[in-house]
Amino acid sequence: MGIKRRDFIKKSIMGGIGIWTTSIFQTPYVWGQGGRDVKLPAILGGKKSHYDLWPAWPVWKSPTYDEQILKVLQSGVWSRATVTSEFEKKWAEMVGTKRCLSVVNGTNALITAISQFNIGPGDEVIVSPYTFVATVQAILMNGAIPVFADIDSETFQINPKKIEQKITSKTKAILPVHILGIPADMIRIMQIARKHNLIVIEDACQAHLAQIKDKRVGSIGDAGCFSFQTSKNLPIGEGGAVVSDNDMFVDKCFSFHNLGFPYGASVGAVANGSLNIGTKIRFTEYQAAIGLMQMQNLEKETEMRWENGRYLSERIKIIPGILPCKLYPETTKAAFHLLPLRYVKSEFKNMSRSLFLEAMRAEGVPCSSGYTSLYTQPFIKAAFESKLYQKIYSKKELNYADFLANNQCPANDKICNEEAIWITQNMLLTGKSSMDDIVTAIEKIHDNAEKIIQKFEK
Ligand SMILES: *Cc1c(COP(=O)(O)O)cnc(C)c1O
């Protein structure tokens, strides 16, 4: 490393790039042209851009939280009861819907919502290809067919124009995902849905408290689904919720989540045992207690992610080849469960994204490349080959090669395979100087791309 560094400095001087001060042997610092700092990247032996640990996630505030959870444990009431109802009431209030039903996780929130809108065999559901596998699994678990509408690369969200092109006589619903916590284009999506009489289920599993105009996501479509899995912005370990203003629908969801036992208006008041097809996916009292405590931090943390996410997105604009994500004009808040950036390799002397990420890690800034394209995973084909699908659909409908051909999403594939860089939400729960460190890290790598490639790719 030492030799490399000296080489680097010598080359810089010989190349007339800059002069150096006496501090250079402690901190590899070279003053570049135009007075711009050109620092040696950590991957080449320079100093890291960020030394502090990033904020831990999830957060348990002991002893403040201890008493609340102990109270629930000591009560012996662990199955769904009053704490769960309180959690549901508070979450509905926060999202701005009339009702909320908690379930075991976000995947089952989606499965429940899809099934209780009676979406199933023979139906098509238009969905974004840029999502966690759970969104698509929930469609398949109901025996329906996912139809992918490509994303807009600038926003990472499903493109409404592509949605319209995918509508057929079989389309029953649109399932927009506010992926990365960034609101999808709900204004246009709702217009399309109304025009074609389609149900809209929002996958808001990454988008707690994200907002479009004065409405929080999850409250805009016919129903919204949330996840409280540990990594999510409201972490419980596992947990999920369906929210809606539609009483009849939420009553049906309640019955479904509790073995089809009667609940509210959907099945009348008769308590004669189970009345509907249902499963058992109830929340527990201790999950609800943890959720209530985590909820107290959510608004403040959301604000911080929003502030820092926007600040960082603005600042990185000075670096060629790193593009911030665009928001739709009506967006008043993004939850930035993940802050996405787009990596343009050609501006980094064609450095591979994986080497860029390695260099970022060396700087003390761990990032990832995010989702791989969903088609690379065998699960949709497996569904088509399953007994259930073989009974429901014709051979022609289950031709997987045709399905692939009709569902190509080139914008999504480019984001997945080449461009996406994710910064996780906990990294935004810190001060502006940490955001500056991220910018410094990218700048250093950008300015020394050639040298990094020479060392690692040639
Ligand atoms: C996490 C997630 C889900 C599923 O939630 P779980 O609670 O993990 O089951 C669904 N959709 C998206 C977009 C998610 O990020």
The ligand as an SDF file (V2000), in Angstrom:
LIG
                    3D

 15 15  0  0  0  0  0  0  0  0999 V2000
  -41.1360   -6.2200    3.3360 C   0  0  0  0  0  0  0  0  0  0  0  0
  -42.0130   -6.1450    2.1560 C   0  0  0  0  0  0  0  0  0  0  0  0
  -43.1280   -6.9570    2.0000 C   0  0  0  0  0  0  0  0  0  0  0  0
  -43.4490   -8.1020    2.9160 C   0  0  0  0  0  0  0  0  0  0  0  0
  -43.4770   -7.7950    4.2330 O   0  0  0  0  0  0  0  0  0  0  0  0
  -43.0690   -8.9090    5.3420 P   0  0  0  0  0  0  0  0  0  0  0  0
  -43.5150   -8.2780    6.6000 O   0  0  0  0  0  0  0  0  0  0  0  0
  -41.6000   -9.0870    5.2470 O   0  0  0  0  0  0  0  0  0  0  0  0
  -43.8220  -10.1350    5.0240 O   0  0  0  0  0  0  0  0  0  0  0  0
  -43.9410   -6.7670    0.9050 C   0  0  0  0  0  0  0  0  0  0  0  0
  -43.6660   -5.8190   -0.0060 N   0  0  0  0  0  0  0  0  0  0  0  0
  -42.5870   -5.0310    0.0820 C   0  0  0  0  0  0  0  0  0  0  0  0
  -42.3490   -3.9980   -0.9480 C   0  0  0  0  0  0  0  0  0  0  0  0
  -41.7240   -5.1650    1.1580 C   0  0  0  0  0  0  0  0  0  0  0  0
  -40.6300   -4.4160    1.2340 O   0  0  0  0  0  0  0  0  0  0  0  0
  1  2  1  0
  2  3  1  0
  2 14  2  0
  3  4  1  0
  3 10  2  0
  4  5  1  0
  5  6  1  0
  6  7  2  0
  6  8  1  0
  6  9  1  0
 10 11  1  0
 11 12  2  0
 12 13  1  0
 12 14  1  0
 14 15  1  0
M  END
$$$$
